[in-house]
Amino acid sequence: MNKNKPMKTRPAPVANWVDLKTLYDDPFPIYERLRREGGVHWVPSVNRYLITSYDAVITTEHDQETYSANETDSLQIRAMGHSMLRRDDPEHYRERRQWQSVFKPNAVKNVWTHTFHEKGREQLARFIDKGPGADLIWDFSAPFAAECLRSLLGLYNASAEDLQRWSQTLIDATGNYGDDPDVWAAGKRSFDEVDVALDEMLEWHLHNRDHSLLSSLLSSPEEQMPLEKIRANIKMSIGGGLNEPRDALGVAAWAMLTHPDQRRAVERDPSLWSTVFDETIRWVAPIGLYSRQTTKRTVLAGVELPEGARLGICILSANRDESIWDRADKFDIYREVKPHLAFSKGTHVCLGARAARAEVAEVALPLLFDHLKGLDLHPDRDPTIGGWVFRGMLSLPVTWRDVKPLAKGRVPVSTGGPTPSATEAEATPHVAIVGSGPAGCFTAKEVQRRMPGAHIDLFDRLPVPYGLLRYGVAGDHQGTKAVSRQFDRLFDAPNVRFIGNTTIGQQVSFDALRTNYDAVVLASGVRADRPLEIPGNLLTGVVGAGSITRRLNGHPDETETPTLGRRVAIVGQGNVAIDVLRLLSIRADELKGSDIDDAVHGKLTREIDTLHIIGRSSAEKARFDPVMIRELGGFSAIRHRLHGVDLDSVPEGKDARLDALRTLPGADSVDLEGEPRMMVEWWFETVPERIDGQAQVEGITLRHGGETVALALDSVITAIGFVPDPEDAISHALAEYPAASETGRVEAGLYLAGWLRRGARGTIPDQRTDARALAGVIGADIAAGEVHCTRQGLSPHEEATDIDGWRRIDHLERTQTSPGRVRTKLATLEALLASARDESLVVERASHLNTGDGDSLGDLAVSILFGTESGNAELVAEELEQALDGRCAVDVADLGDVDPHSLDPTRFYLIVCSTYGDGEVPGGAQDFYATLRDDAPDLSGVRFASMGLGDSSYTRTYSRGGELLTEALLACGATRIGEFGRHDASGSLAASEVALDWAEGVLNLVASEEPSPP
């Protein structure tokens, strides 16, 4: 094994050239130099270490035991009192939990967004009265944010002017690194004024309850927060809750006014305002710096830090780290989404993020740019920007040429994503979508949602829909495949047709699609295995991973089963490679509940006794899912050996990938009972140089650890990605067009979706995100008049199959299946077509098996158990409860209040768990987890599904907390239903939204096992 070299450490470099005035005026050149020089410096002018690189900032967020928020002599504590922002867990979470009810997703959606609309229209009317030349910051953004905050807090005896003054002076004091006595004096006056106003309003709220924060704090007397803590946290909320949305709104408006192309795109597609918001706070983070303090000697980014070191965590800098973002200094709404840090991470992630997004992206920005026609920068007065601890526009004088009247009455608030324009809602385009896999079906659903009158035809060259879900996802991962059931109702709509057995370029030409449809979306994917470009790659015995998985899935194009022999190498270590490894190493009797073709599986695996899996990356950076590796560890009679990884280099619990590898029998301390039937050799940091042999594969030559290694082999499976088929008619057609934009738009009326748009990357949930955005682009083109709804579509050709044909196939495969299998697929085109056309097969849909759209779940009883530190898992659990209310018997409980011995086999458990600290189970769930691990109660008969909440920017631990609970439950005999769900906090989808999709898929599986209701 290769031992990792110890990291060289050094004392902190001293940046004595940094001065406060330059930081205030423009900190970005300073930060660029600091990042270039390592990202951790002692800066005398601010009397602390500045942490400026993305990776170093993430490290501090990841480890509150080492990097404490509870800083000694904190400026924020002096300015505002000791709020939750300057506490670590568990104290932090106890205070946060009492604060969070006001910011729950439903509260933001159903209460506060209405309030924000009312305040926004009131303030915009005042702004319009001031006329062109008004300052967008001080005449609109600041008073709007103040009025919204006044309502949120319930601080009704304060004026908007009071709140603006208090907020500015309190945050000035918080950032008073120059120790200016005048700043302290102004902050102290505001400190005292807030206390007076707060005392009066607390008394008022005792007798006049409403939705505000102060009323909420008084509604749970048994958990009532002490007055001193209420004071500190209200002052903290006044600081961040006003300045952050004010500055985000101001900078976003400035960005739009100085980037006309992006502004036009957003005005055509208002759903992009949320993207504008995220790119704005990445580009110029409103809270530019906050403090931390080390609790012990440590090393950060190679720099030695003493115990008690005072740190300045520079979000402004980390969000422009060139190692994370290309052209990081540019504002670009089309850039690849990556996790910015503007709302912080970990336990201190911003509690008001949802409210800020609604306030700015859903209300204020659309109001301004919709109602002020010709909004532009003032020609004679330049805008100004400043700050480094907090940064935003200091002035933004603007003009406009005309005003669109403001609507009267209550403004409707969208409850299902971006609201389509009136033009879109009334549009009746004929849309062709080529490809009926996840990308195609999600796009159809989103187009249907935005334009209910749209006529949508989904074309597929196969007689059956669902593409990758049916033929790409491994047959033993039925939970993932169950997503297809969410698409079933799509085809019940009278305006949506499935047109199968139709190849573009044969039965229907590409030109015919463009001529007969208003919009054409190409979502046909990329399916050709990427070739391994080394000598010997054309030898007999070199096969692609895609062909193996398609053959196991019964794809009609794959009619021959290759003979792999005894010794097989898989080149690649991504999830596709692990899928192949799993399917080649699992026994047939371990495939219960799958739809694997037993005959094909038997022929592929019959002779294998050695599997090599080869990857260029280190184990820590390999692209496999740790959950999939742990699954391998449960297979019988397989021994694993690792090459190129030192498991002792990182302590257990600090890296999910290494921890997963530790569980493999033979790889670390896990023993294998008896003689192995198969050996799996893992090769990390290894480069294949050539495949050896004359006509047939005989071996492979590798470069590993500076040495040449030769392996004797019978076959090589390449799993290094997928590429478009160059002979495909769609590839030929696209060659005549310019490359698609980042939005998937080739030109008005022609769009790309899924892997054809982004290449072979992205998960199934990613396709939903992209589909929503693409539907907005199509709708915007229609609203702008660039796509006209004048065409009538095509009639299916005589040999085409329809959705009823698919339902006959589906019925036959499910009812004539082998024992232990959920489906036996018809594996030839002839058999599929014959069944699709067999009208003697009468299929009546059992609606109770499809739990979408609020169907009853019959007698099913569901318990939702959550484990949390920041409160996010609790909020998700409550959203799930509301979605299931009325559909089944449902309750919610904190894992901290549940004894594993009491789990009831007659109930089904949905477990939602955050990851905490360095990959740990949250504190409230520790006792539950410890009981599972130490007492090992017999949970035979208990069924559950698990979802982990985490942040993929913490690549080593991501969703580890939920994984630990899952492993412990399985070890006690419980049965997991469906796949392990995940929400990535650094992505663009809300946790509750992802959780609802995950729960629907799981409950589809559970409902299909339940007896039919009488």
Secondary structure, 3 states (H helix, E strand, C coil): CCCCCCCCCEECCECCCCCHHHHHHCCHHHHHHHHHCCCEEEEHHHCEEEECCHHHHHHHHHCCCCEECCCCCCHHHHHHCCCHHHCCCCHHHHHHHHHHHHHCHHHHHHHHHHHHHHHHHHHHHHHHHHCCCCECHHHHHHHHHHHHHHHHHCCCCCCHHHHHHHHHHHHHHHCCCCCCHHHHHHHHHHHHHHHHHHHHHHHHHHHCCCCCHHHHHHCCHHHCCCHHHHHHHHHHHHHHHHHHHHHHHHHHHHHHHHCHHHHHHHHHCHHHHHHHHHHHHHHCCCECEEEEEECCCEEECCEEECCCCEEEEEHHHHCCCCCCCCCCCCCCCCCCCCCCCCCCCHHHCCCCHHHHHHHHHHHHHHHHHHHEECCEECCCCCCEEECCCECEEEECEEECCEECCCCCCCCCCCCCCCCCCHHHHHCCCEEEEECCCHHHHHHHHHHHHHCCCCEEEEECCCCCCCHHHHHCCCCCCHHHHHHHHHHHHHHHCCCEEEEECCCECCCECHHHHHHHCCEEEECCCCCEECCCCCCCCCCECEEEHHHHHHHHCCCCCCCCCCCCCCEEEEECCCHHHHHHHHHHHCCHHHCCCECCCHHHHHHHHCCCCEEEEECCCCHHHCCCCHHHHHHHCCCCCEEEEEECCCHHHCCCCCCHHHHHHHCCCCCCCCCCCCCCCEEEEEECCEEEEEEECCCECCEEEEEECCEEEEEECCEEEECCCEECCCCCHHHHHHCCCCCCCCCCEEECCEEECCHHHHCCCCCHHHHHHHHHHHHHHHHHHHHCCCCCCCCCCCCCCCCCECHHHHHHHHHHHHHCCCCCECCCCCCCHHHHHHHHCCCCCCCCCCHHHCCHHHCCCCCCEEEEEEECCCCHHHHHHHHHHHHHECCEEEEEEEHHHCCHHHCCCCCEEEEEEECECCCECCHHHHHHHHHHHHHCCCCCCCEEEEEEEECCCCCCCCCHHHHHHHHHHHHCCCEECCCCEEEECCCCCCHHHHHHHHHHHHHHHHHHHCCCCC
